[in-house]
């Protein structure tokens, strides 16, 4: 059980770190941090950013699931 908790915590921190980076690099809708770096998000992900939006939502699902499982295991 301790190994599962450690793996869930690692997944939680890894997914949150990657999600922060991905969100900050996304194409801005009118300003923001990505524009402050010279439009780095547009160069990285290209004009069509449909895939990056799906990746962000998938990463959020992993983040939410790991946070929920950590909470459930903590209460049991």
Phi, psi and omega in degrees: 000325180294325179294321178296318179297319179295317179295321177295320178295320178296317177297320179298311181290321179296315181293324179292321179295314180294322180295321177299314180297314182296318180294320180291334181268356182291159179299125181286150177268002181155059181103180179125187185290325180297325179287332179293334178268016176083032178071032183299328180294322180293323179287326183285314188256354179080182184288317179276113183249026179296321181293322181291329177292321177294320178297319179296318179292322177294318178296322177295323178296319177296316179300313182293319179295318180293321178296320179294315180293324176298317180294317180296315180292331180289326181276346182261000000 
